[in-house]
Amino acid sequence: MGWLLLFTGIFTNVSAIALVKTSQSTEQAYFAIIGYVAHITGFFIISQSFKHMNVTLAYAVWAGIGSMLVLATSILLFKESVSVPQVSFFIVVMVGVIGMTISASTA
């Protein structure tokens, strides 16, 4: 249950970021309002995941996967460019997330 809540919260927060970014480029206030409500909802859902799993693991996964999804969203939806060092450091973050996940499941 904790993993489902965590991933639901992550996807909600990434969607919220995309909505807020869209509101800035289109100057449509309703995107921002929906985005801010989605952020609050996402944080609430993630906080519920903490009841079912180790907060250190949940936070590492939330930060790592959330960052990767925001990177993908910025490239695919908003056509933003990224540099080789940025991608390299995102890979390092993902290695850390995988390491945290593996070490938490063996503890």
Buried (B, 14 or more C-beta within 10 A) or exposed (E): EBEEBBBBBBBBBBBBBBBBBBBEEEEEEEBBEBBBEBBEBBBEBBEBBBEEBEEEBBBBBBBBBBBBBBBEBBEEEEEEEEEEEEEEEBEEBBEEBEEBBEEBEEE
